[in-house]
Amino acid sequence: MLKKLYELAKLVFTLGQQTQHNQEKIERLQEEVKRLTLAVQQLAFELQRARDEAEHVREVEGQEREKLILRLENELLRFERRLPPPEKPKRKAQE
């Protein structure tokens, strides 16, 4: 009878230790989940910021491209104005 009582007490003690150990593991894992959640949130924020920045760069590049095209068109128009006017056919007024 004492042996059974001893075995039962030993089992309860072992289960108590395992439960305490498991509870500590759970707490450590919960802390790790919190850290990972924060890291994922930071990565999501950085990703969104990178997307926004890339969009801004595309907009600026598009604006710069437009400016360059307009400058080129202006230069072409200025160049065309510098050309001498086309020669008029000479009239035979002196005849």
VMD Tcl script that builds the backbone (N, CA, C; Angstrom):
set m [mol new atoms 285]
animate dup $m
set s [atomselect $m all]
$s set {name element resname resid chain x y z} {
  {N N MET 1 A 0.811 -1.188 0.000}
  {CA C MET 1 A 0.000 0.000 0.000}
  {C C MET 1 A 0.858 1.258 0.000}
  {N N LEU 2 A 1.902 1.247 0.834}
  {CA C LEU 2 A 2.813 2.385 0.867}
  {C C LEU 2 A 3.531 2.560 -0.461}
  {N N LYS 3 A 3.825 1.440 -1.089}
  {CA C LYS 3 A 4.511 1.500 -2.375}
  {C C LYS 3 A 3.609 2.191 -3.404}
  {N N LYS 4 A 2.320 1.855 -3.414}
  {CA C LYS 4 A 1.389 2.478 -4.357}
  {C C LYS 4 A 1.256 3.968 -4.065}
  {N N LEU 5 A 1.212 4.295 -2.765}
  {CA C LEU 5 A 1.109 5.698 -2.376}
  {C C LEU 5 A 2.375 6.446 -2.795}
  {N N TYR 6 A 3.513 5.820 -2.628}
  {CA C TYR 6 A 4.781 6.423 -3.037}
  {C C TYR 6 A 4.799 6.635 -4.562}
  {N N GLU 7 A 4.391 5.625 -5.310}
  {CA C GLU 7 A 4.352 5.718 -6.770}
  {C C GLU 7 A 3.403 6.841 -7.213}
  {N N LEU 8 A 2.259 6.936 -6.543}
  {CA C LEU 8 A 1.294 7.980 -6.876}
  {C C LEU 8 A 1.870 9.370 -6.575}
  {N N ALA 9 A 2.519 9.508 -5.425}
  {CA C ALA 9 A 3.131 10.792 -5.053}
  {C C ALA 9 A 4.233 11.142 -6.047}
  {N N LYS 10 A 5.022 10.146 -6.419}
  {CA C LYS 10 A 6.096 10.359 -7.388}
  {C C LYS 10 A 5.508 10.817 -8.725}
  {N N LEU 11 A 4.419 10.182 -9.149}
  {CA C LEU 11 A 3.761 10.538 -10.400}
  {C C LEU 11 A 3.212 11.964 -10.344}
  {N N VAL 12 A 2.590 12.321 -9.228}
  {CA C VAL 12 A 2.047 13.682 -9.068}
  {C C VAL 12 A 3.180 14.690 -9.103}
  {N N PHE 13 A 4.276 14.401 -8.426}
  {CA C PHE 13 A 5.432 15.296 -8.401}
  {C C PHE 13 A 6.021 15.449 -9.806}
  {N N THR 14 A 6.172 14.341 -10.513}
  {CA C THR 14 A 6.705 14.366 -11.875}
  {C C THR 14 A 5.778 15.171 -12.793}
  {N N LEU 15 A 4.487 14.946 -12.685}
  {CA C LEU 15 A 3.524 15.687 -13.498}
  {C C LEU 15 A 3.566 17.177 -13.166}
  {N N GLY 16 A 3.738 17.496 -11.910}
  {CA C GLY 16 A 3.847 18.896 -11.495}
  {C C GLY 16 A 5.081 19.553 -12.118}
  {N N GLN 17 A 6.196 18.827 -12.086}
  {CA C GLN 17 A 7.432 19.351 -12.688}
  {C C GLN 17 A 7.260 19.542 -14.196}
  {N N GLN 18 A 6.676 18.548 -14.837}
  {CA C GLN 18 A 6.467 18.646 -16.283}
  {C C GLN 18 A 5.525 19.805 -16.618}
  {N N THR 19 A 4.490 19.953 -15.806}
  {CA C THR 19 A 3.550 21.052 -16.035}
  {C C THR 19 A 4.251 22.393 -15.884}
  {N N GLN 20 A 5.065 22.533 -14.845}
  {CA C GLN 20 A 5.801 23.781 -14.633}
  {C C GLN 20 A 6.777 24.022 -15.790}
  {N N HIS 21 A 7.466 22.980 -16.211}
  {CA C HIS 21 A 8.403 23.098 -17.329}
  {C C HIS 21 A 7.661 23.501 -18.614}
  {N N ASN 22 A 6.533 22.861 -18.865}
  {CA C ASN 22 A 5.737 23.189 -20.052}
  {C C ASN 22 A 5.213 24.621 -19.994}
  {N N GLN 23 A 4.802 25.059 -18.803}
  {CA C GLN 23 A 4.308 26.429 -18.644}
  {C C GLN 23 A 5.429 27.428 -18.947}
  {N N GLU 24 A 6.639 27.148 -18.498}
  {CA C GLU 24 A 7.781 28.022 -18.794}
  {C C GLU 24 A 8.058 28.060 -20.301}
  {N N LYS 25 A 7.974 26.882 -20.933}
  {CA C LYS 25 A 8.166 26.820 -22.385}
  {C C LYS 25 A 7.101 27.647 -23.110}
  {N N ILE 26 A 5.860 27.522 -22.656}
  {CA C ILE 26 A 4.756 28.273 -23.270}
  {C C ILE 26 A 5.009 29.767 -23.140}
  {N N GLU 27 A 5.443 30.202 -21.978}
  {CA C GLU 27 A 5.723 31.632 -21.770}
  {C C GLU 27 A 6.853 32.111 -22.687}
  {N N ARG 28 A 7.908 31.295 -22.812}
  {CA C ARG 28 A 9.014 31.663 -23.713}
  {C C ARG 28 A 8.529 31.732 -25.160}
  {N N LEU 29 A 7.704 30.761 -25.555}
  {CA C LEU 29 A 7.177 30.757 -26.916}
  {C C LEU 29 A 6.251 31.948 -27.161}
  {N N GLN 30 A 5.461 32.322 -26.153}
  {CA C GLN 30 A 4.597 33.491 -26.297}
  {C C GLN 30 A 5.436 34.761 -26.491}
  {N N GLU 31 A 6.525 34.879 -25.761}
  {CA C GLU 31 A 7.416 36.031 -25.940}
  {C C GLU 31 A 8.035 36.020 -27.344}
  {N N GLU 32 A 8.410 34.848 -27.793}
  {CA C GLU 32 A 8.980 34.732 -29.138}
  {C C GLU 32 A 7.946 35.120 -30.200}
  {N N VAL 33 A 6.697 34.707 -29.994}
  {CA C VAL 33 A 5.631 35.070 -30.931}
  {C C VAL 33 A 5.455 36.587 -30.951}
  {N N LYS 34 A 5.517 37.226 -29.783}
  {CA C LYS 34 A 5.404 38.686 -29.729}
  {C C LYS 34 A 6.536 39.343 -30.522}
  {N N ARG 35 A 7.757 38.864 -30.333}
  {CA C ARG 35 A 8.912 39.430 -31.063}
  {C C ARG 35 A 8.762 39.219 -32.563}
  {N N LEU 36 A 8.325 38.030 -32.952}
  {CA C LEU 36 A 8.139 37.748 -34.374}
  {C C LEU 36 A 7.021 38.595 -34.968}
  {N N THR 37 A 5.960 38.802 -34.194}
  {CA C THR 37 A 4.855 39.642 -34.660}
  {C C THR 37 A 5.343 41.067 -34.898}
  {N N LEU 38 A 6.121 41.588 -33.961}
  {CA C LEU 38 A 6.682 42.930 -34.137}
  {C C LEU 38 A 7.584 42.994 -35.366}
  {N N ALA 39 A 8.397 41.961 -35.561}
  {CA C ALA 39 A 9.299 41.932 -36.716}
  {C C ALA 39 A 8.502 41.905 -38.017}
  {N N VAL 40 A 7.445 41.123 -38.056}
  {CA C VAL 40 A 6.603 41.046 -39.259}
  {C C VAL 40 A 5.924 42.391 -39.514}
  {N N GLN 41 A 5.448 43.037 -38.456}
  {CA C GLN 41 A 4.826 44.354 -38.611}
  {C C GLN 41 A 5.834 45.369 -39.154}
  {N N GLN 42 A 7.063 45.330 -38.638}
  {CA C GLN 42 A 8.099 46.246 -39.117}
  {C C GLN 42 A 8.421 45.969 -40.581}
  {N N LEU 43 A 8.503 44.694 -40.931}
  {CA C LEU 43 A 8.770 44.348 -42.328}
  {C C LEU 43 A 7.642 44.813 -43.240}
  {N N ALA 44 A 6.408 44.659 -42.799}
  {CA C ALA 44 A 5.270 45.112 -43.593}
  {C C ALA 44 A 5.321 46.629 -43.770}
  {N N PHE 45 A 5.673 47.344 -42.702}
  {CA C PHE 45 A 5.792 48.794 -42.778}
  {C C PHE 45 A 6.898 49.184 -43.761}
  {N N GLU 46 A 8.056 48.535 -43.657}
  {CA C GLU 46 A 9.173 48.836 -44.552}
  {C C GLU 46 A 8.811 48.514 -46.002}
  {N N LEU 47 A 8.097 47.423 -46.215}
  {CA C LEU 47 A 7.678 47.052 -47.561}
  {C C LEU 47 A 6.750 48.107 -48.147}
  {N N GLN 48 A 5.797 48.565 -47.341}
  {CA C GLN 48 A 4.879 49.605 -47.815}
  {C C GLN 48 A 5.640 50.892 -48.110}
  {N N ARG 49 A 6.580 51.220 -47.253}
  {CA C ARG 49 A 7.383 52.431 -47.472}
  {C C ARG 49 A 8.203 52.314 -48.749}
  {N N ALA 50 A 8.759 51.139 -48.993}
  {CA C ALA 50 A 9.532 50.925 -50.220}
  {C C ALA 50 A 8.626 51.025 -51.449}
  {N N ARG 51 A 7.426 50.488 -51.352}
  {CA C ARG 51 A 6.477 50.597 -52.466}
  {C C ARG 51 A 6.112 52.054 -52.734}
  {N N ASP 52 A 5.841 52.786 -51.649}
  {CA C ASP 52 A 5.498 54.204 -51.795}
  {C C ASP 52 A 6.655 54.977 -52.423}
  {N N GLU 53 A 7.851 54.689 -51.965}
  {CA C GLU 53 A 9.033 55.375 -52.497}
  {C C GLU 53 A 9.239 55.035 -53.970}
  {N N ALA 54 A 9.044 53.777 -54.335}
  {CA C ALA 54 A 9.189 53.373 -55.735}
  {C C ALA 54 A 8.152 54.075 -56.603}
  {N N GLU 55 A 6.931 54.199 -56.092}
  {CA C GLU 55 A 5.884 54.904 -56.830}
  {C C GLU 55 A 6.255 56.370 -57.003}
  {N N HIS 56 A 6.781 56.953 -55.955}
  {CA C HIS 56 A 7.202 58.358 -56.037}
  {C C HIS 56 A 8.320 58.530 -57.068}
  {N N VAL 57 A 9.265 57.606 -57.070}
  {CA C VAL 57 A 10.366 57.672 -58.034}
  {C C VAL 57 A 9.820 57.556 -59.449}
  {N N ARG 58 A 8.863 56.654 -59.672}
  {CA C ARG 58 A 8.263 56.520 -60.997}
  {C C ARG 58 A 7.563 57.810 -61.422}
  {N N GLU 59 A 6.864 58.436 -60.462}
  {CA C GLU 59 A 6.193 59.697 -60.770}
  {C C GLU 59 A 7.208 60.777 -61.141}
  {N N VAL 60 A 8.274 60.877 -60.349}
  {CA C VAL 60 A 9.300 61.887 -60.614}
  {C C VAL 60 A 9.972 61.610 -61.951}
  {N N GLU 61 A 10.274 60.346 -62.214}
  {CA C GLU 61 A 10.901 60.013 -63.495}
  {C C GLU 61 A 9.976 60.365 -64.653}
  {N N GLY 62 A 8.682 60.121 -64.484}
  {CA C GLY 62 A 7.721 60.474 -65.523}
  {C C GLY 62 A 7.671 61.974 -65.733}
  {N N GLN 63 A 7.702 62.717 -64.644}
  {CA C GLN 63 A 7.701 64.179 -64.751}
  {C C GLN 63 A 8.984 64.668 -65.420}
  {N N GLU 64 A 10.106 64.082 -65.038}
  {CA C GLU 64 A 11.380 64.480 -65.644}
  {C C GLU 64 A 11.398 64.141 -67.135}
  {N N ARG 65 A 10.837 62.998 -67.478}
  {CA C ARG 65 A 10.757 62.602 -68.885}
  {C C ARG 65 A 9.912 63.611 -69.665}
  {N N GLU 66 A 8.767 63.995 -69.068}
  {CA C GLU 66 A 7.914 64.990 -69.713}
  {C C GLU 66 A 8.652 66.311 -69.906}
  {N N LYS 67 A 9.365 66.738 -68.881}
  {CA C LYS 67 A 10.133 67.987 -68.973}
  {C C LYS 67 A 11.173 67.900 -70.080}
  {N N LEU 68 A 11.848 66.772 -70.141}
  {CA C LEU 68 A 12.872 66.584 -71.166}
  {C C LEU 68 A 12.258 66.636 -72.564}
  {N N ILE 69 A 11.118 65.996 -72.735}
  {CA C ILE 69 A 10.437 66.015 -74.036}
  {C C ILE 69 A 10.032 67.439 -74.389}
  {N N LEU 70 A 9.485 68.167 -73.421}
  {CA C LEU 70 A 9.087 69.552 -73.686}
  {C C LEU 70 A 10.292 70.420 -74.032}
  {N N ARG 71 A 11.406 70.214 -73.324}
  {CA C ARG 71 A 12.624 70.975 -73.640}
  {C C ARG 71 A 13.100 70.672 -75.048}
  {N N LEU 72 A 13.059 69.398 -75.406}
  {CA C LEU 72 A 13.477 69.005 -76.745}
  {C C LEU 72 A 12.563 69.631 -77.802}
  {N N GLU 73 A 11.259 69.592 -77.544}
  {CA C GLU 73 A 10.323 70.221 -78.479}
  {C C GLU 73 A 10.596 71.722 -78.594}
  {N N ASN 74 A 10.851 72.371 -77.470}
  {CA C ASN 74 A 11.172 73.800 -77.495}
  {C C ASN 74 A 12.433 74.077 -78.308}
  {N N GLU 75 A 13.439 73.262 -78.101}
  {CA C GLU 75 A 14.687 73.457 -78.848}
  {C C GLU 75 A 14.455 73.251 -80.341}
  {N N LEU 76 A 13.665 72.259 -80.679}
  {CA C LEU 76 A 13.363 72.034 -82.095}
  {C C LEU 76 A 12.615 73.232 -82.696}
  {N N LEU 77 A 11.656 73.763 -81.933}
  {CA C LEU 77 A 10.923 74.933 -82.420}
  {C C LEU 77 A 11.847 76.137 -82.573}
  {N N ARG 78 A 12.738 76.322 -81.613}
  {CA C ARG 78 A 13.694 77.430 -81.715}
  {C C ARG 78 A 14.608 77.244 -82.921}
  {N N PHE 79 A 15.021 76.019 -83.115}
  {CA C PHE 79 A 15.910 75.731 -84.236}
  {C C PHE 79 A 15.194 75.999 -85.569}
  {N N GLU 80 A 13.933 75.598 -85.649}
  {CA C GLU 80 A 13.176 75.822 -86.884}
  {C C GLU 80 A 13.026 77.311 -87.169}
  {N N ARG 81 A 12.893 78.115 -86.141}
  {CA C ARG 81 A 12.760 79.562 -86.332}
  {C C ARG 81 A 14.065 80.183 -86.833}
  {N N ARG 82 A 15.168 79.588 -86.558}
  {CA C ARG 82 A 16.456 80.126 -86.983}
  {C C ARG 82 A 16.720 79.886 -88.468}
  {N N LEU 83 A 16.029 78.941 -89.008}
  {CA C LEU 83 A 16.252 78.661 -90.423}
  {C C LEU 83 A 15.780 79.842 -91.262}
  {N N PRO 84 A 16.479 80.117 -92.310}
  {CA C PRO 84 A 16.025 81.210 -93.166}
  {C C PRO 84 A 14.695 80.844 -93.799}
  {N N PRO 85 A 13.882 81.838 -94.073}
  {CA C PRO 85 A 12.599 81.527 -94.685}
  {C C PRO 85 A 12.828 80.908 -96.058}
  {N N PRO 86 A 11.934 80.096 -96.497}
  {CA C PRO 86 A 12.124 79.474 -97.809}
  {C C PRO 86 A 12.164 80.554 -98.892}
  {N N GLU 87 A 12.987 80.323 -99.883}
  {CA C GLU 87 A 13.117 81.308 -100.964}
  {C C GLU 87 A 11.831 81.335 -101.773}
  {N N LYS 88 A 11.445 82.561 -102.108}
  {CA C LYS 88 A 10.257 82.722 -102.942}
  {C C LYS 88 A 10.688 82.604 -104.397}
  {N N PRO 89 A 9.891 82.002 -105.189}
  {CA C PRO 89 A 10.278 81.903 -106.584}
  {C C PRO 89 A 10.354 83.308 -107.207}
  {N N LYS 90 A 11.392 83.537 -107.955}
  {CA C LYS 90 A 11.589 84.864 -108.569}
  {C C LYS 90 A 10.537 85.064 -109.651}
  {N N ARG 91 A 9.933 86.249 -109.619}
  {CA C ARG 91 A 8.904 86.567 -110.597}
  {C C ARG 91 A 9.581 87.113 -111.854}
  {N N LYS 92 A 8.954 86.943 -112.856}
  {CA C LYS 92 A 9.484 87.445 -114.113}
  {C C LYS 92 A 8.961 88.864 -114.346}
  {N N ALA 93 A 9.037 89.686 -113.301}
  {CA C ALA 93 A 8.551 91.049 -113.359}
  {C C ALA 93 A 9.475 91.929 -114.206}
  {N N GLN 94 A 10.701 91.541 -114.347}
  {CA C GLN 94 A 11.664 92.336 -115.080}
  {C C GLN 94 A 11.503 92.163 -116.586}
  {N N GLU 95 A 10.714 91.324 -117.010}
  {CA C GLU 95 A 10.563 91.063 -118.436}
  {C C GLU 95 A 9.969 92.167 -119.150}
}
mol reanalyze $m
mol bondsrecalc $m
mol representation Tube
mol addrep $m
